[in-house]
């Protein structure tokens, strides 16, 4: 299977909506789900930080990950944004076809 779920955290819901919409418009993702207010603990510059963030879940294809990642970085406010992909090991055949039909390997 080529389909993936991409996790991206952002500083604000507005930023998440901008990035999510852009990825769908560019056909780098078929769908963007925005999950507001996730609490994140992470190490940054030698300190343990706690932040309220917004999580984007994108449904896409592995073949598009590099283009998607590059595009997200261009529009993201973080120096090192979280952009990670997990393979979809199983799913509804109709839904996975919809993901393929609504993404394009021909993107700019």
MOPAC internal coordinates of N, CA, C and O (Angstrom, degrees):
PM7 1SCF
backbone

  N    0.0000 0     0.00 0     0.00 0    0    0    0
  C    1.4568 1     0.00 0     0.00 0    1    0    0
  C    1.5217 1   110.09 1     0.00 0    2    1    0
  O    1.2310 1   120.64 1   -39.16 1    3    2    1
  N    1.2928 1   116.37 1   140.84 1    3    2    1
  C    1.4569 1   123.31 1   179.99 1    5    3    2
  C    1.5296 1   112.22 1   -97.46 1    6    5    3
  O    1.2310 1   119.71 1   167.21 1    7    6    5
  N    1.3224 1   118.15 1   -12.79 1    7    6    5
  C    1.4614 1   121.51 1  -173.47 1    9    7    6
  C    1.5327 1   110.68 1   -74.64 1   10    9    7
  O    1.2310 1   121.52 1   -35.78 1   11   10    9
  N    1.3463 1   114.70 1   144.22 1   11   10    9
  C    1.4648 1   121.93 1  -178.85 1   13   11   10
  C    1.5268 1   110.06 1  -137.35 1   14   13   11
  O    1.2310 1   121.28 1   -18.01 1   15   14   13
  N    1.3236 1   115.15 1   161.99 1   15   14   13
  C    1.4554 1   122.76 1   168.16 1   17   15   14
  C    1.5206 1   105.94 1  -114.21 1   18   17   15
  O    1.2310 1   120.28 1   -51.33 1   19   18   17
  N    1.3236 1   117.08 1   128.67 1   19   18   17
  C    1.4589 1   122.39 1  -178.82 1   21   19   18
  C    1.5223 1   108.45 1  -109.47 1   22   21   19
  O    1.2310 1   120.80 1   -49.84 1   23   22   21
  N    1.3270 1   116.08 1   130.16 1   23   22   21
  C    1.4627 1   123.16 1   177.53 1   25   23   22
  C    1.5190 1   108.50 1  -102.61 1   26   25   23
  O    1.2310 1   120.65 1   -49.73 1   27   26   25
  N    1.3278 1   116.37 1   130.27 1   27   26   25
  C    1.4629 1   122.51 1   176.94 1   29   27   26
  C    1.5243 1   107.23 1  -137.97 1   30   29   27
  O    1.2310 1   119.90 1   -51.51 1   31   30   29
  N    1.3268 1   117.80 1   128.49 1   31   30   29
  C    1.4573 1   120.21 1   173.23 1   33   31   30
  C    1.5199 1   108.59 1  -102.63 1   34   33   31
  O    1.2310 1   121.18 1   -33.16 1   35   34   33
  N    1.3326 1   115.35 1   146.84 1   35   34   33
  C    1.4586 1   121.69 1   179.17 1   37   35   34
  C    1.5294 1   109.46 1  -133.16 1   38   37   35
  O    1.2310 1   121.20 1   -15.62 1   39   38   37
  N    1.3216 1   115.30 1   164.38 1   39   38   37
  C    1.4624 1   121.01 1  -178.64 1   41   39   38
  C    1.5252 1   112.49 1   -73.86 1   42   41   39
  O    1.2310 1   120.50 1   150.10 1   43   42   41
  N    1.3406 1   116.65 1   -29.90 1   43   42   41
  C    1.4653 1   120.06 1  -175.90 1   45   43   42
  C    1.5251 1   110.91 1  -140.94 1   46   45   43
  O    1.2310 1   121.38 1   -18.97 1   47   46   45
  N    1.3118 1   114.96 1   161.03 1   47   46   45
  C    1.4635 1   120.23 1   175.22 1   49   47   46
  C    1.5371 1   110.44 1   -64.68 1   50   49   47
  O    1.2310 1   120.56 1   140.74 1   51   50   49
  N    1.3279 1   116.54 1   -39.26 1   51   50   49
  C    1.4675 1   120.50 1   179.98 1   53   51   50
  C    1.5359 1   110.45 1   -58.68 1   54   53   51
  O    1.2310 1   120.67 1   135.36 1   55   54   53
  N    1.3346 1   116.32 1   -44.64 1   55   54   53
  C    1.4601 1   120.21 1   178.60 1   57   55   54
  C    1.5309 1   110.40 1   -64.32 1   58   57   55
  O    1.2310 1   120.27 1   138.87 1   59   58   57
  N    1.3239 1   117.09 1   -41.13 1   59   58   57
  C    1.4621 1   121.14 1   178.98 1   61   59   58
  C    1.5233 1   110.86 1   -61.71 1   62   61   59
  O    1.2310 1   120.46 1   135.70 1   63   62   61
  N    1.3245 1   116.73 1   -44.30 1   63   62   61
  C    1.4645 1   120.11 1   179.87 1   65   63   62
  C    1.5247 1   111.10 1   -64.56 1   66   65   63
  O    1.2310 1   120.43 1   139.84 1   67   66   65
  N    1.3198 1   116.79 1   -40.16 1   67   66   65
  C    1.4742 1   120.62 1   178.62 1   69   67   66
  C    1.5337 1   110.34 1   -61.41 1   70   69   67
  O    1.2310 1   120.45 1   131.26 1   71   70   69
  N    1.3232 1   116.74 1   -48.74 1   71   70   69
  C    1.4634 1   120.90 1  -178.36 1   73   71   70
  C    1.5280 1   110.64 1   -67.98 1   74   73   71
  O    1.2310 1   119.98 1   134.37 1   75   74   73
  N    1.3176 1   117.65 1   -45.63 1   75   74   73
  C    1.4611 1   120.59 1  -179.44 1   77   75   74
  C    1.5152 1   112.21 1   -59.50 1   78   77   75
  O    1.2310 1   120.83 1   132.63 1   79   78   77
  N    1.3229 1   116.03 1   -47.37 1   79   78   77
  C    1.4710 1   120.17 1   179.97 1   81   79   78
  C    1.5301 1   110.77 1   -62.41 1   82   81   79
  O    1.2310 1   120.52 1   137.01 1   83   82   81
  N    1.3233 1   116.62 1   -42.99 1   83   82   81
  C    1.4614 1   121.32 1  -179.13 1   85   83   82
  C    1.5307 1   111.31 1   -61.46 1   86   85   83
  O    1.2310 1   120.12 1   137.67 1   87   86   85
  N    1.3279 1   117.37 1   -42.33 1   87   86   85
  C    1.4661 1   120.27 1  -179.68 1   89   87   86
  C    1.5315 1   110.99 1   -64.32 1   90   89   87
  O    1.2310 1   120.28 1   142.66 1   91   90   89
  N    1.3380 1   117.07 1   -37.34 1   91   90   89
  C    1.4658 1   120.41 1   177.63 1   93   91   90
  C    1.5267 1   109.98 1   -71.12 1   94   93   91
  O    1.2310 1   120.15 1   136.63 1   95   94   93
  N    1.3385 1   117.32 1   -43.37 1   95   94   93
  C    1.4750 1   120.21 1   179.02 1   97   95   94
  C    1.5233 1   111.60 1   -60.43 1   98   97   95
  O    1.2310 1   120.25 1   141.92 1   99   98   97
  N    1.3266 1   117.12 1   -38.08 1   99   98   97
  C    1.4710 1   121.07 1   179.91 1  101   99   98
  C    1.5256 1   112.71 1   -80.45 1  102  101   99
  O    1.2310 1   120.49 1   178.31 1  103  102  101
  N    1.3388 1   116.67 1    -1.69 1  103  102  101
  C    1.4644 1   123.05 1  -177.75 1  105  103  102
  C    1.5269 1   112.23 1    61.90 1  106  105  103
  O    1.2310 1   121.06 1  -152.37 1  107  106  105
  N    1.3368 1   115.58 1    27.63 1  107  106  105
  C    1.4604 1   120.55 1   172.51 1  109  107  106
  C    1.5261 1   110.35 1   -86.31 1  110  109  107
  O    1.2310 1   120.83 1   164.31 1  111  110  109
  N    1.3208 1   116.02 1   -15.69 1  111  110  109
  C    1.4684 1   122.86 1   175.41 1  113  111  110
  C    1.5198 1   107.96 1  -143.66 1  114  113  111
  O    1.2310 1   121.00 1   -32.15 1  115  114  113
  N    1.3228 1   115.70 1   147.85 1  115  114  113
  C    1.4618 1   120.13 1   177.74 1  117  115  114
  C    1.5181 1   111.08 1   -85.57 1  118  117  115
  O    1.2310 1   120.69 1   154.32 1  119  118  117
  N    1.3317 1   116.29 1   -25.68 1  119  118  117
  C    1.4519 1   121.10 1  -173.48 1  121  119  118
  C    1.5182 1   109.38 1  -154.44 1  122  121  119
  O    1.2310 1   120.76 1   -34.97 1  123  122  121
  N    1.3236 1   116.15 1   145.03 1  123  122  121
  C    1.4680 1   121.93 1   173.77 1  125  123  122
  C    1.5198 1   107.91 1  -128.76 1  126  125  123
  O    1.2310 1   120.71 1   -58.18 1  127  126  125
  N    1.3128 1   116.26 1   121.82 1  127  126  125
  C    1.4669 1   121.39 1   173.46 1  129  127  126
  C    1.5185 1   107.94 1  -104.55 1  130  129  127
  O    1.2310 1   120.43 1   -46.72 1  131  130  129
  N    1.3285 1   116.79 1   133.28 1  131  130  129
  C    1.4668 1   122.91 1  -179.68 1  133  131  130
  C    1.5275 1   108.05 1  -107.97 1  134  133  131
  O    1.2310 1   120.77 1   -57.50 1  135  134  133
  N    1.3138 1   116.14 1   122.50 1  135  134  133
  C    1.4598 1   122.37 1   177.38 1  137  135  134
  C    1.5248 1   107.74 1  -112.93 1  138  137  135
  O    1.2310 1   119.82 1   -76.23 1  139  138  137
  N    1.3233 1   117.95 1   103.77 1  139  138  137
  C    1.4559 1   120.40 1  -176.26 1  141  139  138
  C    1.5248 1   111.90 1   -74.64 1  142  141  139
  O    1.2310 1   121.71 1   -26.04 1  143  142  141
  N    1.2992 1   114.33 1   153.96 1  143  142  141
  C    1.4520 1   123.65 1   170.10 1  145  143  142
  C    1.5231 1   115.01 1    56.40 1  146  145  143
  O    1.2310 1   121.02 1  -114.53 1  147  146  145
  N    1.3118 1   115.66 1    65.47 1  147  146  145
  C    1.4573 1   120.74 1   167.48 1  149  147  146
  C    1.5252 1   107.17 1   -98.55 1  150  149  147
  O    1.2310 1   120.34 1   -39.54 1  151  150  149
  N    1.3000 1   116.96 1   140.46 1  151  150  149
  C    1.4573 1   121.35 1   178.15 1  153  151  150
  C    1.5202 1   108.04 1   -93.03 1  154  153  151
  O    1.2310 1   120.62 1   -55.07 1  155  154  153
  N    1.3169 1   116.43 1   124.93 1  155  154  153
  C    1.4619 1   121.60 1  -178.09 1  157  155  154
  C    1.5212 1   110.39 1  -117.70 1  158  157  155
  O    1.2310 1   121.00 1   -45.07 1  159  158  157
  N    1.3147 1   115.68 1   134.93 1  159  158  157
  C    1.4592 1   123.12 1   170.03 1  161  159  158
  C    1.5185 1   106.41 1  -114.14 1  162  161  159
  O    1.2310 1   120.08 1   -48.85 1  163  162  161
  N    1.3194 1   117.45 1   131.15 1  163  162  161
  C    1.4600 1   120.54 1  -178.27 1  165  163  162
  C    1.5224 1   109.88 1  -155.69 1  166  165  163
  O    1.2310 1   121.25 1   -19.88 1  167  166  165
  N    1.2993 1   115.22 1   160.12 1  167  166  165
  C    1.4590 1   121.40 1   176.89 1  169  167  166
  C    1.5185 1   108.43 1   -93.52 1  170  169  167
  O    1.2310 1   120.52 1   -50.83 1  171  170  169
  N    1.3337 1   116.61 1   129.17 1  171  170  169
  C    1.4681 1   121.05 1   178.89 1  173  171  170
  C    1.5198 1   108.67 1  -145.70 1  174  173  171
  O    1.2310 1   120.78 1   -56.41 1  175  174  173
  N    1.3241 1   116.12 1   123.59 1  175  174  173
  C    1.4602 1   123.35 1   178.62 1  177  175  174
  C    1.5314 1   111.79 1    51.17 1  178  177  175
  O    1.2310 1   121.09 1  -135.28 1  179  178  177
  N    1.3405 1   115.52 1    44.72 1  179  178  177
  C    1.4446 1   121.72 1   175.18 1  181  179  178
  C    1.5191 1   116.20 1    80.44 1  182  181  179
  O    1.2310 1   119.79 1  -174.63 1  183  182  181
  N    1.3158 1   118.01 1     5.37 1  183  182  181
  C    1.4587 1   121.72 1  -179.31 1  185  183  182
  C    1.5233 1   109.95 1  -123.85 1  186  185  183
  O    1.2310 1   121.06 1   -28.95 1  187  186  185
  N    1.3318 1   115.57 1   151.05 1  187  186  185
  C    1.4578 1   119.95 1   171.44 1  189  187  186
  C    1.5244 1   107.07 1   -88.78 1  190  189  187
  O    1.2310 1   121.03 1   -57.19 1  191  190  189
  N    1.3152 1   115.63 1   122.81 1  191  190  189
  C    1.4632 1   122.08 1  -176.43 1  193  191  190
  C    1.5268 1   110.34 1  -110.19 1  194  193  191
  O    1.2310 1   121.33 1   -27.22 1  195  194  193
  N    1.3227 1   115.07 1   152.78 1  195  194  193
  C    1.4637 1   122.83 1   173.64 1  197  195  194
  C    1.5191 1   106.74 1  -126.97 1  198  197  195
  O    1.2310 1   120.27 1   -54.17 1  199  198  197
  N    1.3147 1   117.09 1   125.83 1  199  198  197
  C    1.4667 1   122.09 1  -179.70 1  201  199  198
  C    1.5219 1   110.47 1  -139.08 1  202  201  199
  O    1.2310 1   121.15 1   -31.61 1  203  202  201
  N    1.3122 1   115.41 1   148.39 1  203  202  201
  C    1.4629 1   121.70 1   168.18 1  205  203  202
  C    1.5294 1   105.83 1   -89.78 1  206  205  203
  O    1.2310 1   120.48 1   -55.91 1  207  206  205
  N    1.3115 1   116.68 1   124.09 1  207  206  205
  C    1.4537 1   121.78 1  -177.66 1  209  207  206
  C    1.5310 1   109.45 1  -129.13 1  210  209  207
  O    1.2310 1   121.37 1    -6.63 1  211  210  209
  N    1.3109 1   114.98 1   173.37 1  211  210  209
  C    1.4537 1   122.70 1   173.89 1  213  211  210
  C    1.5161 1   107.19 1  -115.39 1  214  213  211
  O    1.2310 1   120.36 1   -42.88 1  215  214  213
  N    1.3271 1   116.92 1   137.12 1  215  214  213
  C    1.4592 1   122.09 1  -177.99 1  217  215  214
  C    1.5227 1   110.09 1  -107.23 1  218  217  215
  O    1.2310 1   121.29 1   -47.01 1  219  218  217
  N    1.3181 1   115.14 1   132.99 1  219  218  217
  C    1.4682 1   121.93 1   173.75 1  221  219  218
  C    1.5284 1   107.38 1  -107.30 1  222  221  219
  O    1.2310 1   120.65 1   -47.98 1  223  222  221
  N    1.3185 1   116.37 1   132.02 1  223  222  221
  C    1.4639 1   121.94 1   170.78 1  225  223  222
  C    1.5245 1   106.82 1  -112.87 1  226  225  223
  O    1.2310 1   120.66 1   -62.23 1  227  226  225
  N    1.3159 1   116.33 1   117.77 1  227  226  225
  C    1.4601 1   121.48 1   178.85 1  229  227  226
  C    1.5152 1   109.60 1  -107.60 1  230  229  227
  O    1.2310 1   120.17 1   -39.42 1  231  230  229
  N    1.3224 1   117.28 1   140.58 1  231  230  229
  C    1.4575 1   122.06 1   171.39 1  233  231  230
  C    1.5111 1   106.82 1  -103.39 1  234  233  231
  O    1.2310 1   121.11 1   -56.42 1  235  234  233
  N    1.3363 1   115.48 1   123.58 1  235  234  233
  C    1.4551 1   120.36 1  -173.66 1  237  235  234
  C    1.5215 1   109.99 1  -149.60 1  238  237  235
  O    1.2310 1   121.32 1    22.19 1  239  238  237
  N    1.3338 1   115.09 1  -157.81 1  239  238  237
  C    1.4685 1   121.59 1   178.26 1  241  239  238
  C    1.5231 1   109.16 1  -129.36 1  242  241  239
  O    1.2310 1   120.94 1   -34.27 1  243  242  241
  N    1.3186 1   115.80 1   145.73 1  243  242  241
  C    1.4648 1   120.87 1  -179.34 1  245  243  242
  C    1.5290 1   111.55 1   -56.28 1  246  245  243
  O    1.2310 1   120.50 1   143.73 1  247  246  245
  N    1.3075 1   116.64 1   -36.27 1  247  246  245
  C    1.4640 1   121.01 1  -179.18 1  249  247  246
  C    1.5294 1   112.48 1   -63.68 1  250  249  247
  O    1.2310 1   120.33 1   161.55 1  251  250  249
  N    1.3333 1   116.98 1   -18.45 1  251  250  249
  C    1.4704 1   121.05 1  -179.29 1  253  251  250
  C    1.5269 1   113.09 1  -100.41 1  254  253  251
  O    1.2310 1   120.03 1   177.01 1  255  254  253
  N    1.3347 1   117.54 1    -2.99 1  255  254  253
  C    1.4634 1   119.60 1  -171.31 1  257  255  254
  C    1.5291 1   113.06 1   -58.69 1  258  257  255
  O    1.2310 1   118.98 1   135.20 1  259  258  257
  N    1.2942 1   119.55 1   -44.80 1  259  258  257
  C    1.4764 1   120.51 1  -177.58 1  261  259  258
  C    1.5295 1   111.44 1   -62.81 1  262  261  259
  O    1.2310 1   120.08 1   135.68 1  263  262  261
  N    1.3240 1   117.45 1   -44.32 1  263  262  261
  C    1.4706 1   120.65 1   177.25 1  265  263  262
  C    1.5228 1   111.05 1   -63.80 1  266  265  263
  O    1.2310 1   120.62 1   136.92 1  267  266  265
  N    1.3283 1   116.41 1   -43.08 1  267  266  265
  C    1.4490 1   121.67 1   179.39 1  269  267  266
  C    1.5257 1   110.26 1   -61.72 1  270  269  267
  O    1.2310 1   120.36 1   131.72 1  271  270  269
  N    1.3167 1   116.92 1   -48.28 1  271  270  269
  C    1.4615 1   122.11 1  -179.50 1  273  271  270
  C    1.5316 1   111.24 1   -59.63 1  274  273  271
  O    1.2310 1   120.61 1   134.38 1  275  274  273
  N    1.3083 1   116.44 1   -45.62 1  275  274  273
  C    1.4697 1   120.94 1   178.64 1  277  275  274
  C    1.5293 1   111.12 1   -60.40 1  278  277  275
  O    1.2310 1   120.47 1   135.88 1  279  278  277
  N    1.3202 1   116.71 1   -44.12 1  279  278  277
  C    1.4607 1   121.06 1  -179.60 1  281  279  278
  C    1.5264 1   111.13 1   -65.59 1  282  281  279
  O    1.2310 1   120.02 1   137.62 1  283  282  281
  N    1.3349 1   117.57 1   -42.38 1  283  282  281
  C    1.4676 1   120.69 1   178.37 1  285  283  282
  C    1.5249 1   109.72 1   -60.12 1  286  285  283
  O    1.2310 1   120.06 1   133.91 1  287  286  285
  N    1.3210 1   117.49 1   -46.09 1  287  286  285
  C    1.4749 1   121.28 1  -178.95 1  289  287  286
  C    1.5258 1   111.83 1   -58.69 1  290  289  287
  O    1.2310 1   120.06 1   145.76 1  291  290  289
  N    1.3141 1   117.49 1   -34.24 1  291  290  289
  C    1.4680 1   121.18 1   179.90 1  293  291  290
  C    1.5217 1   112.18 1   -67.07 1  294  293  291
  O    1.2310 1   119.98 1   155.75 1  295  294  293
  N    1.3415 1   117.64 1   -24.25 1  295  294  293
  C    1.4629 1   121.95 1  -173.91 1  297  295  294
  C    1.5242 1   113.68 1  -115.75 1  298  297  295
  O    1.2310 1   120.14 1  -175.55 1  299  298  297
  N    1.3213 1   117.34 1     4.45 1  299  298  297
  C    1.4601 1   122.09 1  -174.55 1  301  299  298
  C    1.5272 1   110.73 1   -97.21 1  302  301  299
  O    1.2310 1   120.60 1   -34.82 1  303  302  301
  N    1.3222 1   116.45 1   145.18 1  303  302  301
  C    1.4679 1   121.24 1  -178.43 1  305  303  302
  C    1.5346 1   113.77 1   -83.95 1  306  305  303
  O    1.2310 1   119.44 1   163.22 1  307  306  305
  N    1.3278 1   118.67 1   -16.78 1  307  306  305
  C    1.4629 1   121.33 1  -177.45 1  309  307  306
  C    1.5279 1   111.22 1   -82.35 1  310  309  307
  O    1.2310 1   120.89 1   -31.62 1  311  310  309
  N    1.3386 1   115.91 1   148.38 1  311  310  309
  C    1.4667 1   120.91 1   173.31 1  313  311  310
  C    1.5287 1   111.00 1   -65.59 1  314  313  311
  O    1.2310 1   120.81 1   140.15 1  315  314  313
  N    1.3333 1   116.06 1   -39.85 1  315  314  313
  C    1.4623 1   122.31 1  -179.37 1  317  315  314
  C    1.5270 1   108.13 1  -131.11 1  318  317  315
  O    1.2310 1   120.17 1   -97.92 1  319  318  317
  N    1.3264 1   117.27 1    82.08 1  319  318  317
  C    1.4655 1   118.81 1  -178.08 1  321  319  318
  C    1.5291 1   112.18 1   -72.18 1  322  321  319
  O    1.2310 1   121.46 1   -31.20 1  323  322  321
  N    1.3235 1   114.82 1   148.80 1  323  322  321
  C    1.4583 1   120.39 1   172.07 1  325  323  322
  C    1.5217 1   107.27 1   -75.50 1  326  325  323
  O    1.2310 1   121.16 1   -61.36 1  327  326  325
  N    1.3171 1   115.39 1   118.64 1  327  326  325
  C    1.4634 1   122.41 1   174.09 1  329  327  326
  C    1.5178 1   105.20 1  -139.91 1  330  329  327
  O    1.2310 1   120.48 1   -85.33 1  331  330  329
  N    1.3223 1   116.68 1    94.67 1  331  330  329
  C    1.4650 1   119.97 1  -177.82 1  333  331  330
  C    1.5201 1   109.48 1  -126.44 1  334  333  331
  O    1.2310 1   121.31 1   -31.67 1  335  334  333
  N    1.3159 1   115.09 1   148.33 1  335  334  333
  C    1.4600 1   120.29 1  -178.82 1  337  335  334
  C    1.5192 1   110.15 1  -121.82 1  338  337  335
  O    1.2310 1   121.40 1   -38.89 1  339  338  337
  N    1.3096 1   114.92 1   141.11 1  339  338  337
  C    1.4534 1   122.50 1   174.03 1  341  339  338
  C    1.5216 1   108.03 1  -120.92 1  342  341  339
  O    1.2310 1   120.34 1   -42.08 1  343  342  341
  N    1.3266 1   116.96 1   137.92 1  343  342  341
  C    1.4702 1   118.73 1   178.53 1  345  343  342
  C    1.5196 1   110.70 1   -71.12 1  346  345  343
  O    1.2310 1   121.32 1   -32.50 1  347  346  345
  N    1.3109 1   115.07 1   147.50 1  347  346  345
  C    1.4621 1   120.92 1   171.82 1  349  347  346
  C    1.5211 1   105.76 1   -90.03 1  350  349  347
  O    1.2310 1   120.71 1   -67.31 1  351  350  349
  N    1.3193 1   116.24 1   112.69 1  351  350  349
  C    1.4633 1   119.75 1  -175.77 1  353  351  350
  C    1.5299 1   112.26 1   -83.57 1  354  353  351
  O    1.2310 1   120.46 1   157.32 1  355  354  353
  N    1.3335 1   116.73 1   -22.68 1  355  354  353
  C    1.4585 1   120.84 1   177.76 1  357  355  354
  C    1.5174 1   107.77 1  -158.35 1  358  357  355
  O    1.2310 1   120.94 1   -26.83 1  359  358  357
  N    1.3206 1   115.80 1   153.17 1  359  358  357
  C    1.4617 1   120.32 1   178.17 1  361  359  358
  C    1.5100 1   110.13 1  -177.17 1  362  361  359
  O    1.2310 1   121.45 1   -10.96 1  363  362  361
  N    1.3047 1   114.83 1   169.04 1  363  362  361
  C    1.4544 1   120.95 1   177.00 1  365  363  362
  C    1.5299 1   109.23 1   -58.49 1  366  365  363
  O    1.2310 1   120.56 1   -52.43 1  367  366  365
  N    1.3119 1   116.53 1   127.57 1  367  366  365
  C    1.4658 1   120.60 1  -179.68 1  369  367  366
  C    1.5221 1   111.23 1   -57.96 1  370  369  367
  O    1.2310 1   120.16 1   140.10 1  371  370  369
  N    1.3308 1   117.30 1   -39.90 1  371  370  369
  C    1.4647 1   120.42 1   179.44 1  373  371  370
  C    1.5297 1   111.24 1   -64.52 1  374  373  371
  O    1.2310 1   120.54 1   137.66 1  375  374  373
  N    1.3270 1   116.58 1   -42.34 1  375  374  373
  C    1.4691 1   119.89 1  -179.87 1  377  375  374
  C    1.5216 1   110.90 1   -66.95 1  378  377  375
  O    1.2310 1   119.65 1   135.88 1  379  378  377
  N    1.3175 1   118.27 1   -44.12 1  379  378  377
  C    1.4611 1   120.79 1  -179.49 1  381  379  378
  C    1.5244 1   111.39 1   -64.92 1  382  381  379
  O    1.2310 1   120.41 1   144.67 1  383  382  381
  N    1.3292 1   116.82 1   -35.33 1  383  382  381
  C    1.4668 1   119.69 1   174.48 1  385  383  382
  C    1.5215 1   109.65 1   -64.16 1  386  385  383
  O    1.2310 1   120.50 1   139.32 1  387  386  385
  N    1.3439 1   116.65 1   -40.68 1  387  386  385
  C    1.4673 1   121.16 1   178.00 1  389  387  386
  C    1.5275 1   110.44 1   -60.53 1  390  389  387
  O    1.2310 1   120.07 1   138.97 1  391  390  389
  N    1.3293 1   117.47 1   -41.03 1  391  390  389
  C    1.4763 1   120.78 1   176.84 1  393  391  390
  C    1.5265 1   109.46 1   -59.98 1  394  393  391
  O    1.2310 1   120.05 1   132.12 1  395  394  393
  N    1.3173 1   117.50 1   -47.88 1  395  394  393
  C    1.4748 1   120.44 1   179.50 1  397  395  394
  C    1.5225 1   111.50 1   -62.91 1  398  397  395
  O    1.2310 1   120.33 1   138.58 1  399  398  397
  N    1.3384 1   116.97 1   -41.42 1  399  398  397
  C    1.4634 1   120.80 1  -178.34 1  401  399  398
  C    1.5257 1   113.16 1   -68.10 1  402  401  399
  O    1.2310 1   120.27 1   156.89 1  403  402  401
  N    1.3295 1   117.09 1   -23.11 1  403  402  401
  C    1.4619 1   120.61 1  -176.27 1  405  403  402
  C    1.5172 1   113.91 1  -109.09 1  406  405  403
  O    1.2310 1   121.07 1  -162.56 1  407  406  405
  N    1.3195 1   115.55 1    17.44 1  407  406  405
  C    1.4603 1   121.92 1   170.42 1  409  407  406
  C    1.5132 1   106.63 1  -126.68 1  410  409  407
  O    1.2310 1   120.82 1   -20.55 1  411  410  409
  N    1.3247 1   116.05 1   159.45 1  411  410  409
  C    1.4495 1   118.11 1  -175.71 1  413  411  410
  C    1.5157 1   111.07 1  -138.40 1  414  413  411
  O    1.2310 1   120.68 1   -50.52 1  415  414  413
  N    1.3003 1   116.31 1   129.48 1  415  414  413
  C    1.4702 1   121.40 1   174.27 1  417  415  414
  C    1.5198 1   110.53 1   -76.17 1  418  417  415
  O    1.2310 1   120.11 1   172.07 1  419  418  417
  N    1.3113 1   117.40 1    -7.93 1  419  418  417
  C    1.4618 1   123.32 1  -177.81 1  421  419  418
  C    1.5220 1   112.64 1   -93.49 1  422  421  419
  O    1.2310 1   119.41 1  -163.84 1  423  422  421
  N    1.3384 1   118.74 1    16.16 1  423  422  421
  C    1.4625 1   121.46 1  -177.18 1  425  423  422
  C    1.5124 1   110.89 1   -67.30 1  426  425  423
  O    1.2310 1   121.55 1   -22.01 1  427  426  425
  N    1.3184 1   114.64 1   157.99 1  427  426  425
  C    1.4767 1   121.41 1  -178.82 1  429  427  426
  C    1.5085 1   111.10 1   -69.57 1  430  429  427
  O    1.2310 1   120.10 1   180.00 1  431  430  429

